[in-house]
Amino acid sequence: MCADRDEWGSRMLPAQFDYIAAASVEEAIAAKAEGGDETRFLAGGQSLLPMMKLRFATPSKLVDINRIAGLDAIRSHNGHLHVGALVRHADIAASGAVSGAVASAAPWISDPLVRNLGTLCGSVAHCDPEGDWNSVLLATGAEVVAQGPSGRRAIDIGDFVQDFFTNSLAEDEMVVAVHIPVPSGRSGGSYQKLERKVGDYATVGVAAHLELAADGTISAAGVAMTSVAPINRKATEAEALLVGNAPSAELFAEAGAAAAAAADPRDDVRGSARWKRQVVAAFTGRALAAAAEQAQG
Ligand SMILES: Cc1cc2nc3c(=O)[nH]c(=O)nc-3n(C[C@H](O)[C@H](O)[C@H](O)COP(=O)(O)OP(=O)(O)OC[C@H]3O[C@@H](n4cnc5c(N)ncnc54)[C@H](O)[C@@H]3O)c2cc1C
């Protein structure tokens, strides 16, 4: 139980809540099913706890998943990178198993304190359009693995991210892992992020992923954007322009313009919408050039 006023009488502490530390995924799911919408899973707490302190979130119960064994591994399996629900941002930044846009984005998540506690799966579930990971997952074509009382299902990231801070999980489902495809052929990826200062959320972020055919043309492309729409948004027209063509500065500039047209930024303290579109165009070009260089490497 937590006090709801601090010593000055201001309401800057979380409202009262119950807490359980689940010992297994099954126990966590049962507790969530019992509490419904009022119950939240607690992973790294790096988004949920600040929201509770500001009373933007007032769950009546927290189900802490941090003591559940077996969720903290990064594994390569069947052409996919499996990232468990308790893999921290810092684990990914330090892992030799990751590459492309995933490896490129990890050091850009906030600062060391947040990276040591926050999880990729927590970030994915949170669906904050300023979060970096969902852009990376959209660009790479990842799947979210959800577990509920009747078993597991894989959800395409495009279907998982529903809206502003809204995912497609059922009330009794938990994210147990994310599966990111690892292409067998030549591929590369990059995440380009503009931030006002170290540790800040993105003013603009762009994730790019490219795969090359034997003749050097682009056989698959993924481009997705952070902080420039109400959700992390895929730049599908830019992707379509790229496929079937040879990588070039002109092609990447064209794709950048298409991504900028697909962005829907707002004027805010980080800059004007007009300027953010220009940054999207430039950063898409940069991300694609870096991805192509890696794939050709
Ligand atoms: C100062 C600061 C700066 C930050 N900067 C950035 C940044 O630059 N880029 C960025 O991407 N993020 C940033 N973050 C957010 C950070 O990445 C969080 O770690 C992340 O958004 C949430 O992960 P978490 O493990 O902390 O989740 P929590 O805070 O524990 O949970 C977040 C939400 O997801 C739900 N949830 C968590 N795990 C699961 C699960 N396994 N299944 C279902 N639901 C789940 C929770 O119930 C809650 O609703 C920042 C945070 C802070 C405090």
The ligand as an ORCA input file, in Angstrom:
! r2SCAN-3c Opt
* xyz 0 1
  C      13.414      9.130    -18.233
  C      12.927      8.125    -19.231
  C      13.346      8.236    -20.544
  C      12.913      7.295    -21.498
  N      13.350      7.420    -22.792
  C      12.974      6.510    -23.715
  C      13.450      6.583    -25.052
  O      14.241      7.428    -25.421
  N      12.996      5.650    -25.943
  C      12.138      4.648    -25.580
  O      11.781      3.825    -26.421
  N      11.697      4.546    -24.314
  C      12.090      5.447    -23.362
  N      11.628      5.334    -22.075
  C      10.667      4.246    -21.737
  C      11.419      2.953    -21.454
  O      11.934      2.432    -22.652
  C      10.546      1.866    -20.794
  O      11.430      0.899    -20.329
  C       9.563      1.146    -21.688
  O       8.722      2.054    -22.367
  C       8.624      0.240    -20.875
  O       9.293     -0.927    -20.488
  P       9.213     -1.411    -18.992
  O       9.796     -2.774    -18.954
  O       9.838     -0.378    -18.125
  O       7.624     -1.536    -18.783
  P       6.644     -1.082    -17.557
  O       6.900      0.349    -17.274
  O       6.848     -2.056    -16.446
  O       5.274     -1.326    -18.261
  C       4.796     -0.481    -19.301
  C       3.397     -0.952    -19.713
  O       3.491     -2.200    -20.415
  C       2.800     -3.237    -19.715
  N       3.650     -4.416    -19.779
  C       4.944     -4.517    -19.391
  N       5.416     -5.743    -19.670
  C       4.383     -6.436    -20.224
  C       4.250     -7.756    -20.728
  N       5.274     -8.618    -20.707
  N       3.047     -8.118    -21.246
  C       2.004     -7.260    -21.296
  N       2.077     -5.983    -20.823
  C       3.260     -5.588    -20.302
  C       2.610     -2.707    -18.294
  O       1.471     -3.279    -17.673
  C       2.452     -1.241    -18.542
  O       1.126     -0.952    -18.934
  C      12.042      6.234    -21.102
  C      11.651      6.119    -19.769
  C      12.085      7.048    -18.834
  C      11.660      6.877    -17.403
*
